[in-house]
């Protein structure tokens, strides 16, 4: 009975640790969290850096911060003009922003050299990419352009109020 209880506790801890998502907070001194840099009055670069394995949560938090920056600057929507994700120094670039037909460029670096490979979108969907250990460093960088009024009908265009309503962590409401 004692062994069974111990096993249940260990499994619960491991599952809980794997399922945890990063904290949504401002980064301090280059640490984990979000930062933004103003490029022009309507152009910003937003970054979200996390430790863990939940690339989706890191991407959502970068989107959330982009939406907050948009609203803080009295705009209604934003368009992502460039997106880049780094997992343990492996860079994953979404080339749908460059007009290429659905694929990703992944740059693998080691102490000696860097090597870049192209993977069609279906390869990533099939799970070929191996990055993302439970202790990975994940950094999502978004270049955004803010706008007001009529929102462009573009797959990279987001209504800032909707993004905040859907992605804001429940603990902050």
N, C-alpha and C positions, 0 to 999 in steps of 0.2 A: 504494500500500500504506500509506503514512504517513497519507494522508487518511482511508482506511478505518478505520485504528486510532484516529485522532482522533475520528471520528464515533461509533464504538462506545463510546469512553470518555465522550464527552459525553452520549450517550443513556443509558448506564448511570448516570451521575451524576444526570441529571434524573429518571429513573425511581426511583432510590433515594431522592432527596430528596422526591419526591411520595409515596412509599409509607411514609415514616417515620412512626411514631406518637409521640405525646408521651411524655416521661419521667414515670414514676410516682414522685413525691416530694412531700414537704411543701413548701408554698409559703413563701417567705421574703419578708417585707416587702411583701406584696401581689403578689408575682410569680406565676409559673406553678407549678402543682402543686395539692395538695389542702389544704383547711382544713375545720374543723368548728366549730360553735358549739353549746354546750349551751343548750337553751331551758328544758327541765324535766328531771326525772330520766329520762324515757323519750322525750323529744322533742329532736331535733337537726336542725340545718341543715348539710348537707355541700355543699361546692363543689369543683369541679375546673376549673381554668383552664389552657388550653393554647394554643399557637400552631401553626397549620398548617391542614390541610384535613380531618383525620380526626375528624369529629364523633362517629362510632361509638366510637372509642377513648376520647375524652373522656367520653362517657356511661358506658362500661364502667368507667373509672377512678373516676368518681363513685360508681357502684354498689359497686365494690370497697371504696372508703373507707367507705361506709355499712355494709358487712358487717363490716369491721374494727372500726369504732366499736361495732357491736352486740356483737361477741364480747369486745371490751375491757371492756364494761360488763356482762359475764356474762349476756347474753341470747342467744336462739336464732335469732330471726327479726326482720325489720323490714318495715314497710309504708311505701311512699312515699305521702305524703298530698298532695304537690304537687311538680311538676317543671317547671323552666323552663330553656330553653337560649338563650343569646345568642351570635350570630355577628356580629362586627363591629357591635355595638350594635343588631342586629336581634333582637328578642325573639320566641322561638317558644314558645308555651305549649301544652301538651297538655291539651285540655279534657275528656279522658275522666275526669279527676279531679273535674271539676265536674258530671258527670252529663250533659254534652252529648254528642250522638251523633257520635263520631269526627271531630274537626276540629281545626285549629290556628289560633290567633290570632297574627299576625305584626305587630309594630310596627316601622315604618321611621322613623328619625329623621334629620333633617339639621339644619343650623344654624338654620333658621327654625321648623320645626314637626315634630311627630310624627303619623304616620298609622297607624291599625290596620286590618288587613284579616283577614277570616276565610276560611280555605281548608278545604274538606272534606278528610278524610283521603285520599281518592283523588287529589286534586290534588297532594298532596305525594308520594304514591307514584308519580305520573306524572312527577315531577321539575320541577314549576313553580317551586319555591323556588330562587333563584339564589345564595344566600349560600354562603360557604365557599371562598374563594380559598385558594391554597397558603400565604398568609401571614396568614390570618385569626386573630383572637382569638376563641376559643371558650370559653364559660363555662357549665358545667352546674351548676344548683343543685337539690338534692333536700331536701325537708323529709321527715324520716322519724320513725316512731314505733317504738320497740323493744318486743319482747315475748318471753316465754318460754312453754314448754309447747306446747299445741296451736296450730299455725299456722293463721291464717285462710285460707279458700279464696277468695282475692281475687287478681285478675290483677296487683295492685301489691304483693303479698306475696312476700318472698324468704327462703329459708333461708340464713342468713349463712355457715355452713360450706361449703355448696355454691357460693355465689358466690365465696368466697375460693379454693376449690379450682379453679374454672373460669377465674377472671379474673386471678389473681396472675401478674404478669410472670414469664416463665421465668428471667430473670436473678436474681430474688430467691429462687428456691427452693433 
